[in-house]
Amino acid sequence: MLLCDFERRTADFITSRRLLRSDAPVIVALSGGADSVALLAVLLRLGYDCRAAHCNFHLRGEESMRDMNHCRAVAEKLDVDLYVRDFDVSARRSAFPGESVEMACRELRYNWFSDLLDRECAQAVAVGHHREDRAETFMLNLMRGAGIAGLTSMRPQSGNVVRPLLPFTRREIEDYVAQHGLTFINDSSNASDAHRRNRLRNNIFPALEAAFPGALDAVLRTVANLESAGAIYREGIEQKRRLYFNGTSLRLAELVAAESEAATLLFEFLRPLGFTFTQTCDMISASGASGAHFRSTDGTVVAEISHGTLALFDASRLNLTVGEVYTVNPLRDIVSPVRIAVSRMPVSEFIVEPCGPSVAYFDAEAFEDGHRWELRHYRRGDRMVPFGAKKSKLLSDIFTAAHYSAEQKRRAWLLTRDDEIVWLPGLRNSARFVLGPGTKEFVRMQYFGE
């Protein structure tokens, strides 16, 4: 098959960046504009198994219906399957009040694309971003004060999203559409300066080109240079990450003491989890304190500071309440919420075992007369008489001595009898109900975790 220059350049770009394979379908986002029509046409010409997908947000009245009908006509002409999805943007924004219209549309769009990827067993979603789009994104993020990641955010591939038309200008794309007898529609809102991107496209870039010929090319060279620098930068960040991270916790006090750019490093560590630079600066300021916690912008991750360590955990753990209480039968093996093996034996069989607080021994008389035995989590003000002591101690002091983080304190289980704490499984044994001269039988409990 004889390919034109546009098609050869597209094929070379896909190959050089390893954007697509030939053995799986591709979802092509089809808006009806020149870039998406050209993208669908060129991928079909190159032999890819394409499925077109059109989002109708119903934000522009009859124009939205016009776009949808045009996409149907294009798909029919190119003999490709078209999937159309209608969205209720108002309902989305009611559910997520902080979202802008643009962000709501993006979330709806890409959530649907993700479903289509699974449904069609597709390898990627192809979108029609081009050279001008990339330059505009760079400038928009520059105005927000972005770092390397933000300034190079429109990459040839981002997760399951690929951009095969990044090497081309808008004019080249429109020429390709015309050469193949296809048509495209223009979104009337593109002419409005109400949106920041439109102001860049309609006013700023033309003025830059007039004052500094070749400004667009210079911006794109900057993006390319930053991408190269970014690869080195990310490698350095990863080395620092390995130095300070231990699983899901970070030695924050050490980071602050050793690194002159601790805030930047911490931001790069936590940015993928949804934390902002302002939050990471606050974490640096609170690095010597305990109890401070921060929630990611999407609410799914919590970072909590305790004794110079920053712990990261699923925010759902914060939903553990003092009401989470499990009544247990202390004379049978406990399998939920933790695993504790229970056995009752005559005192003549007692032997000392080097198992520490993972094993507890109780005089069997403590289990008579129908007492209430429960497993629960820590509550503020909890006290226990530790083994070997005569007076009770605050559990918070016991946790501090054991260097427990706030998350570990929340996760810890306490065994109680009639609301009295008699054991911290895996951490500390109690002085209550210990074996003595009058003990005839004892109960042995061994803690195996959750």
C-alpha positions in Angstrom: 0.0 0.0 0.0 1.4 3.4 -1.0 1.4 5.8 1.9 1.4 9.6 1.7 3.9 11.7 3.6 1.5 12.3 6.5 0.8 8.5 6.9 4.5 7.6 6.7 5.4 10.2 9.4 2.6 8.9 11.6 3.7 5.3 11.2 7.3 6.3 12.0 6.3 8.2 15.1 4.1 5.3 16.3 7.0 2.9 15.8 9.7 5.1 17.3 7.7 5.8 20.4 6.2 2.2 20.6 2.7 3.7 20.9 0.7 0.9 19.3 0.8 -2.8 18.4 -0.8 -4.4 15.5 -2.4 -7.3 17.5 -5.1 -5.5 19.5 -7.9 -3.0 18.9 -7.5 0.8 19.4 -10.2 3.1 20.8 -10.1 6.4 18.9 -11.7 9.4 20.6 -13.8 11.0 17.8 -15.2 14.5 18.5 -15.8 15.3 14.8 -13.1 18.0 14.7 -10.3 17.8 12.1 -7.7 16.2 14.5 -9.9 13.3 15.6 -11.2 12.7 12.0 -7.6 12.7 10.7 -6.5 10.4 13.5 -9.2 7.8 12.8 -8.5 7.9 9.1 -4.8 7.6 9.3 -4.9 4.7 11.8 -7.3 2.8 9.6 -5.0 3.5 6.6 -2.1 2.0 8.6 -4.1 -1.1 9.3 -5.1 -0.7 12.9 -8.3 -2.3 14.2 -10.1 0.9 15.3 -13.3 1.5 17.3 -14.5 5.1 17.4 -15.9 6.6 20.6 -17.9 9.9 20.8 -18.9 11.7 24.0 -22.0 13.8 23.9 -22.1 16.2 26.9 -25.2 18.1 25.7 -23.6 21.4 26.7 -24.1 23.2 23.4 -27.7 22.4 22.5 -28.2 21.6 18.8 -24.5 21.9 18.1 -23.8 18.9 20.4 -26.3 16.9 18.3 -24.7 18.1 15.1 -21.3 16.9 16.3 -22.7 13.5 17.2 -24.5 13.1 13.8 -21.3 14.2 12.0 -19.3 11.5 13.8 -21.9 8.9 12.8 -21.5 10.0 9.2 -17.7 9.8 9.4 -17.8 6.4 11.0 -20.1 5.1 8.3 -17.9 6.5 5.5 -14.8 4.9 7.0 -16.7 1.7 7.8 -15.8 1.6 11.5 -17.8 0.9 14.6 -18.9 3.9 16.6 -19.8 4.0 20.2 -21.7 7.0 21.5 -22.2 7.9 25.2 -24.5 10.6 26.5 -23.4 12.3 29.7 -25.1 14.4 32.4 -22.5 16.9 33.4 -24.7 18.7 35.9 -25.3 15.4 37.8 -21.5 14.8 37.9 -20.9 18.3 39.3 -23.6 17.9 41.9 -21.8 14.8 43.1 -18.4 16.5 42.9 -19.1 20.2 43.7 -15.4 21.3 43.4 -15.1 20.2 39.8 -15.1 22.7 36.9 -17.2 21.8 33.8 -14.0 21.0 32.0 -12.7 18.7 34.7 -16.1 17.0 35.0 -16.2 16.3 31.3 -12.6 14.9 31.4 -13.5 12.6 34.3 -16.6 11.3 32.6 -14.8 10.9 29.3 -11.9 9.0 30.6 -13.9 6.8 32.9 -15.9 5.7 29.9 -12.8 5.2 27.9 -11.4 2.9 30.6 -14.6 0.8 30.5 -14.3 0.6 26.7 -10.7 -0.6 27.0 -11.8 -3.5 29.1 -14.9 -4.2 27.1 -13.1 -4.3 23.7 -9.9 -5.8 25.0 -8.2 -2.7 23.5 -4.6 -1.7 23.9 -5.0 2.1 24.1 -7.2 5.1 23.6 -5.8 7.3 20.8 -6.5 11.0 21.0 -5.8 13.7 18.3 -3.6 16.2 20.2 -1.1 17.9 17.9 1.8 20.4 18.0 -0.2 23.5 18.9 -2.1 21.6 21.6 1.2 20.6 23.2 2.6 24.2 23.1 -0.7 25.5 24.6 -0.5 23.0 27.4 3.1 24.0 28.1 2.1 27.6 28.3 -1.0 27.0 30.5 1.1 25.0 33.0 3.9 27.5 32.9 1.4 30.2 34.0 0.3 27.9 36.9 3.9 27.6 38.1 4.4 23.9 37.1 7.6 21.9 37.4 9.1 19.6 34.8 6.3 17.0 35.1 3.6 19.7 34.4 5.6 21.4 31.6 6.0 18.1 29.8 2.6 16.6 30.7 1.3 16.2 27.1 3.5 13.2 26.2 3.2 10.8 23.3 1.9 8.2 25.8 0.4 8.7 29.2 -0.8 5.4 30.7 -3.3 3.9 28.2 -3.6 7.2 26.2 -1.6 7.7 23.1 -1.1 10.8 20.9 0.1 9.7 17.4 -0.5 13.2 15.9 1.9 15.2 18.1 4.4 15.8 15.3 1.8 17.6 13.1 0.4 21.1 12.9 -3.2 21.9 12.7 -2.8 23.0 9.1 -1.2 19.7 8.1 -4.0 17.8 9.8 -6.7 19.8 8.0 -5.0 19.3 4.7 -4.9 15.5 5.3 -8.6 15.4 6.0 -9.4 17.4 2.8 -7.1 15.2 0.7 -9.1 12.1 1.7 -12.5 13.7 1.0 -13.5 13.8 4.6 -15.1 16.7 6.4 -14.9 18.1 10.0 -16.8 20.4 12.2 -15.7 23.4 14.3 -16.8 23.9 17.9 -18.2 27.4 18.0 -16.9 27.8 21.6 -13.3 27.7 20.2 -13.8 31.2 19.0 -14.7 32.5 22.5 -12.0 33.9 24.7 -13.8 32.8 27.8 -11.4 29.9 28.2 -7.7 30.3 29.0 -6.7 27.9 26.2 -8.7 29.8 23.7 -7.1 33.1 24.7 -3.7 31.5 24.1 -4.7 30.0 20.8 -6.6 33.1 19.5 -4.5 35.9 20.9 -1.3 35.1 22.7 0.4 32.7 20.2 -0.4 34.9 17.1 1.1 37.9 19.0 4.2 35.8 19.9 4.7 34.6 16.4 4.3 38.2 15.1 6.9 39.6 17.6 9.1 36.5 17.6 8.9 34.5 14.4 9.3 30.7 15.2 8.0 31.1 18.8 5.9 28.0 18.5 8.8 25.9 17.4 11.0 27.3 20.1 8.4 26.4 22.8 8.2 22.8 21.4 12.1 22.6 21.5 11.9 23.7 25.1 9.4 20.9 25.8 11.7 18.4 24.1 14.7 19.6 26.1 12.7 19.4 29.3 11.7 15.9 28.5 15.3 14.9 28.2 16.2 16.6 31.4 13.1 15.1 33.1 14.3 11.6 32.5 17.5 12.4 34.4 15.5 14.3 37.0 13.1 11.3 37.6 16.1 8.9 37.9 17.5 11.2 40.7 14.2 11.4 42.4 13.8 7.6 42.4 17.3 7.2 44.0 16.3 9.6 46.7 13.0 7.8 47.2 14.8 4.5 47.8 17.0 6.3 50.3 14.2 7.6 52.5 11.2 5.3 51.9 10.6 2.1 53.8 7.5 0.5 52.3 4.7 2.9 53.0 6.5 5.1 55.4 9.2 7.8 54.9 11.9 9.0 57.3 10.8 12.6 57.2 13.0 14.0 59.9 16.1 12.5 58.2 15.0 14.0 54.8 14.6 17.5 56.3 17.9 17.3 58.1 19.9 16.0 55.1 18.4 17.6 52.0 18.5 21.3 51.2 15.6 20.9 48.8 13.5 18.7 51.1 10.2 20.3 50.1 10.8 19.7 46.4 11.8 16.1 47.0 8.9 15.4 49.2 6.5 16.9 46.6 8.0 14.7 43.9 7.6 11.6 46.1 3.9 12.4 47.0 2.7 14.2 43.8 1.6 10.9 42.2 -0.6 10.2 45.2 -2.4 13.6 44.9 -0.7 15.8 47.4 0.0 19.4 46.6 3.3 21.4 47.0 1.6 23.5 49.7 0.8 20.4 51.7 4.3 19.0 51.4 5.7 22.4 52.6 3.4 22.0 55.6 4.6 18.5 56.2 8.2 19.8 56.3 7.2 22.4 58.9 5.5 19.7 61.0 8.3 17.1 60.6 9.3 17.3 64.3 5.7 17.0 65.6 3.4 14.0 65.9 -0.3 13.7 65.0 -0.4 16.0 62.0 -2.2 14.4 59.1 -2.9 15.4 55.5 -5.4 14.1 53.0 -4.7 13.8 49.2 -6.7 16.0 46.9 -8.9 13.1 45.9 -9.4 12.0 49.5 -8.1 8.5 49.1 -4.7 8.7 50.8 -3.7 10.1 54.2 -0.2 11.1 55.2 0.4 11.2 58.9 3.4 12.4 60.9 4.6 10.6 64.0 8.0 10.9 65.6 9.7 12.1 62.5 8.2 9.5 60.3 5.6 10.1 57.6 3.2 7.2 57.2 1.0 6.7 54.1 -2.2 4.7 54.2 -5.6 4.2 52.7 -7.9 7.0 54.0 -10.6 4.4 54.7 -8.5 3.4 57.7 -9.6 6.7 59.3 -13.1 5.4 59.3 -12.3 3.0 62.0 -14.3 4.2 65.0 -14.4 3.4 68.6 -17.6 1.5 67.9 -15.7 -1.2 66.0 -16.0 -3.9 68.7 -16.0 -7.7 68.3 -17.4 -9.9 71.0 -15.3 -13.1 71.2 -15.4 -16.5 72.9 -12.0 -16.6 74.8 -12.1 -20.3 75.1 -12.1 -21.1 71.4 -9.8 -20.1 68.6 -10.5 -16.6 67.4 -10.4 -16.1 63.6 -11.9 -12.6 63.2 -10.9 -9.7 63.3 -7.5 -11.2 64.1 -6.2 -14.8 64.5 -5.6 -16.0 68.0 -5.1 -19.6 68.9 -6.6 -20.6 72.3 -5.8 -23.6 74.5 -6.7 -24.5 78.1 -4.3 -26.7 80.0 -3.5 -27.9 83.6 -0.8 -25.7 85.3 1.5 -28.8 85.4 2.0 -28.4 81.6 3.1 -24.8 81.8 6.4 -24.0 80.3 8.1 -20.7 79.7 8.3 -19.8 76.0 10.4 -17.1 74.4 7.5 -15.7 72.4 7.2 -12.3 74.0 3.9 -10.5 73.9 2.6 -12.7 71.0 1.7 -15.2 73.7 -0.3 -14.4 76.8 -1.2 -16.7 79.8 -4.2 -16.2 82.0 -5.4 -18.0 85.1 -8.4 -20.0 83.9 -10.6 -18.7 86.7 -10.7 -15.3 84.8 -12.9 -17.1 82.2 -15.5 -18.3 84.6 -18.9 -16.6 85.5 -19.8 -15.3 82.0 -17.6 -12.2 81.7 -17.8 -10.2 78.5 -14.6 -10.6 76.3 -14.1 -8.2 73.4 -11.5 -7.1 70.8 -11.5 -3.4 69.9 -9.2 -0.5 68.9 -7.5 2.1 71.0 -9.6 4.9 72.5 -8.2 8.1 73.9 -7.5 7.7 77.6 -7.2 3.9 77.6 -5.1 2.5 80.4 -3.6 -0.9 81.2 -1.5 -2.4 84.0 1.5 -3.8 82.2 3.1 -7.1 83.2 5.5 -6.5 86.0 4.0 -3.2 87.0 1.7 -2.3 89.9 0.1 0.8 88.5 -1.7 1.3 85.2 -0.2 3.2 82.3 -1.7 5.2 79.5 -1.7 3.1 76.3 -0.6 6.2 74.5 2.7 6.1 76.6 3.1 2.4 75.8 2.6 3.0 72.1 5.1 5.9 72.2 7.7 3.7 74.0 7.2 1.1 71.2 7.7 3.9 68.6 4.2 3.2 67.1 3.0 5.5 64.5 -0.5 7.0 64.6 -1.6 4.5 62.0 -0.1 1.6 64.0 -2.0 2.8 67.1 -5.3 2.8 65.1 -4.7 -0.7 63.8 -3.7 -2.2 67.1 -6.2 -4.5 68.7 -6.9 -4.7 72.4 -8.3 -7.7 74.3 -10.7 -6.6 77.1 -12.7 -8.4 79.8 -15.7 -6.4 81.0 -14.1 -3.3 79.3 -10.8 -3.8 81.2 -7.8 -4.1 78.9 -6.0 -7.3 79.6 -3.7 -7.8 76.6 -2.2 -5.8 73.7 -1.6 -8.7 71.3 1.8 -8.6 69.9 2.9 -5.6 71.9 2.5 -5.9 75.7 1.2 -8.4 78.2 -0.9 -7.4 81.2 -0.4 -7.9 84.9 -4.1 -9.0 85.3 -5.1 -12.6 85.8 -1.5 -13.9 85.7 -0.6 -17.4 86.9 0.0 -17.7 90.7 0.4 -20.3 93.4 -3.3 -21.0 93.4 -3.6 -21.5 89.7 -4.9 -24.9 88.7 -5.5 -24.4 85.0 -4.3 -21.7 82.6 -5.4 -20.4 79.2 -2.7 -19.9 76.6 -3.4 -17.4 73.7 -1.1 -16.9 70.7 -1.5 -14.0 68.4 -0.9 -14.5 64.6 -2.1 -11.2 63.3 -4.9 -10.2 60.9 
